[in-house]
């Protein structure tokens, strides 16, 4: 059993980590390009196993011609696939985007639903995608666990979870309530630009002195 003093010390450290993230970037947002809940949903679906940069290059021209479910359905799967051919798994993603667009029209009046259950019922939308959408739109606090969040959370000692679900549960429990709506973005951006997979930039890390993994990486 963890001693109360240890719990208090851990809580203080976690609070300090998120306080520093907040001071450096008060309102971080996704780097995906979108202009509406629908285009956000599509962009996040397309970003699976792809970089935000590659998705943004593709969705600019795509959203210029199809930025609603109705327009996407009219565009069709074949034309959509051509628009996103530079993104990995583009055929499967095109199929899913057309299918989810049809369901949005049929079941939700063309609008993106505001519940996790309804979002995850859409083709191509898993827990991570739903979490990003809910969080980015300010509908509900959520921490979507991708490879960056998984790595950073474990290195910072925020969780020892071996699975995304366990790590997500730990983060939701440990993150200060007033930081939950932005925690996902702080962690993912920190992992993308500072706490890199192979050569973390510990010298540039604003929470290095609070990190139990500091010094474990040669050349960091």
C-alpha positions in Angstrom: 0.0 0.0 0.0 1.3 3.5 -0.9 1.9 5.6 2.2 -0.2 8.8 2.4 2.9 10.9 2.4 4.0 9.3 -0.9 0.6 9.9 -2.4 0.8 13.6 -1.4 4.3 13.9 -2.9 3.2 12.2 -6.1 0.1 14.4 -6.4 2.3 17.5 -5.9 4.7 16.4 -8.6 1.9 15.7 -11.1 0.3 19.0 -10.3 3.6 20.8 -10.9 4.1 19.0 -14.2 0.7 20.1 -15.6 1.1 23.6 -14.1 4.3 24.1 -16.1 2.7 22.7 -19.3 -0.2 25.2 -18.8 2.1 28.1 -18.2 4.0 27.4 -21.4 0.9 26.7 -23.5 -2.4 27.7 -21.9 -4.6 26.5 -24.7 -3.0 23.8 -26.8 -5.0 22.4 -29.8 -4.7 19.7 -32.3 -2.4 20.4 -35.2 -4.9 18.8 -37.6 -6.6 21.3 -40.0 -10.4 21.5 -39.5 -13.2 24.0 -39.7 -16.1 22.1 -38.2 -16.9 19.1 -36.0 -17.4 17.0 -39.1 -14.1 18.0 -40.7 -12.4 17.4 -37.4 -13.9 13.9 -37.2 -12.7 13.1 -40.7 -9.2 14.5 -40.1 -8.8 12.4 -36.9 -10.0 9.2 -38.7 -7.5 9.9 -41.5 -4.7 10.5 -39.0 -4.6 6.9 -37.8 -1.1 5.5 -38.5 -0.3 8.8 -40.3 1.3 12.1 -39.4 -0.7 15.3 -38.9 1.5 16.9 -41.6 0.5 14.3 -44.2 -3.1 14.5 -43.3 -3.2 18.3 -43.5 -1.7 18.2 -47.0 -4.5 16.0 -48.1 -7.5 17.5 -46.4 -6.9 21.0 -47.7 -8.0 20.2 -51.2 -10.4 17.6 -49.9 -12.4 19.9 -47.6 -12.5 22.5 -50.4 -14.9 20.2 -52.2 -16.4 18.1 -49.4 -16.7 19.6 -46.0 -20.0 18.1 -45.0 -21.3 14.5 -44.8 -23.6 15.2 -47.8 -20.9 16.5 -50.0 -18.6 13.7 -49.0 -21.2 11.1 -50.0 -21.7 12.9 -53.3 -17.9 12.9 -53.8 -17.9 9.1 -53.5 -15.4 6.6 -52.3 -13.2 6.4 -55.4 -12.7 10.1 -55.7 -12.1 10.4 -51.9 -9.4 7.7 -52.2 -7.7 9.7 -54.8 -7.7 12.8 -52.6 -6.1 10.9 -49.7 -3.9 8.5 -51.7 -0.8 10.0 -50.0 -2.0 8.8 -46.6 -1.5 5.3 -45.3 -4.4 2.8 -45.6 -6.2 5.3 -47.8 -8.6 2.7 -49.3 -9.8 1.5 -46.0 -10.0 5.1 -44.7 -12.0 6.2 -47.7 -14.5 3.4 -47.2 -14.9 4.3 -43.5 -15.3 8.0 -44.2 -18.0 7.4 -46.7 -19.7 4.9 -44.4 -19.6 7.2 -41.3 -20.9 10.1 -43.4 -23.9 8.1 -44.4 -24.6 7.1 -40.8 -24.3 10.8 -39.7 -26.9 11.7 -42.3 -29.2 8.7 -41.5 -29.0 8.7 -37.7 -27.8 12.1 -36.6 -29.2 14.7 -39.1 -25.8 15.2 -40.6 -24.3 16.3 -37.3 -21.4 14.8 -35.3 -22.9 13.2 -32.1 -21.7 14.3 -28.7 -21.4 11.0 -26.9 -18.6 8.5 -26.9 -21.0 5.6 -27.5 -22.5 7.2 -30.6 -19.1 8.2 -31.9 -17.6 4.8 -31.4 -20.5 3.3 -33.3 -19.3 5.0 -36.5 -17.1 3.1 -38.9 -13.4 3.8 -38.4 -13.9 5.5 -35.0 -12.3 3.8 -32.0 -11.8 5.0 -28.5 -8.8 7.1 -29.3 -10.5 8.9 -32.2 -13.7 9.5 -30.1 -11.6 10.9 -27.3 -9.8 13.4 -29.5 -13.0 14.6 -30.9 -14.8 14.9 -27.6 -11.8 16.7 -26.0 -11.0 19.0 -28.9 -14.6 20.2 -29.2 -14.8 20.8 -25.5 -17.7 18.3 -25.1 -16.1 16.1 -22.4 -12.7 15.7 -20.8 -10.8 12.8 -22.4 -7.3 11.7 -22.8 -6.7 9.8 -26.0 -3.7 7.5 -25.7 -1.5 7.4 -28.8 2.2 6.4 -29.0 3.3 9.8 -27.8 1.0 10.0 -24.9 1.8 6.4 -23.9 5.6 7.1 -24.0 5.5 10.4 -22.2 3.1 9.3 -19.4 5.3 6.3 -18.6 8.5 8.2 -18.7 7.1 11.0 -16.4 5.8 8.3 -14.0 2.2 9.3 -14.5 1.3 5.7 -15.1 3.0 2.3 -15.4 0.0 0.9 -17.4 1.0 -1.7 -20.0 -2.0 -1.1 -22.1 -3.6 2.1 -23.5 -6.8 1.5 -21.6 -5.0 1.1 -18.3 -2.8 4.1 -18.9 -5.8 6.2 -19.9 -7.6 5.3 -16.7 -4.5 6.2 -14.7 -4.2 9.6 -16.4 -7.8 10.4 -15.9 -7.5 9.7 -12.2 -4.1 11.4 -11.7 -4.5 14.6 -13.8 -5.8 17.6 -11.9 -9.5 18.1 -12.8 -8.9 21.6 -14.1 -6.2 20.3 -16.5 -8.1 17.4 -18.0 -9.4 19.2 -21.1 -5.9 20.1 -22.3 -3.8 17.2 -20.8 -4.0 15.1 -24.0 -2.6 17.9 -26.1 0.2 18.8 -23.7 1.3 15.2 -23.5 1.1 14.5 -27.3 2.9 17.7 -28.2 5.6 17.1 -25.6 6.1 13.7 -27.0 6.2 15.0 -30.6 8.7 17.8 -30.1 10.6 17.2 -26.8 10.3 13.7 -25.3 11.2 11.9 -28.5 11.2 8.1 -28.8 14.9 7.5 -29.4 16.6 10.7 -28.4 14.5 12.7 -25.9 15.6 16.3 -25.6 15.9 16.3 -21.9 18.0 19.5 -21.9 15.0 21.3 -23.5 12.4 19.7 -21.2 10.5 22.1 -19.0 9.7 19.3 -16.5 13.1 17.5 -16.6 13.7 18.0 -12.9 10.3 16.3 -12.1 10.9 13.4 -14.5 12.0 10.0 -12.9 13.4 8.9 -16.3 15.8 11.8 -16.7 19.4 10.6 -17.3 18.3 7.2 -18.6 18.9 8.2 -22.2 22.5 8.6 -23.5 23.1 11.9 -25.2 19.8 13.4 -23.9 
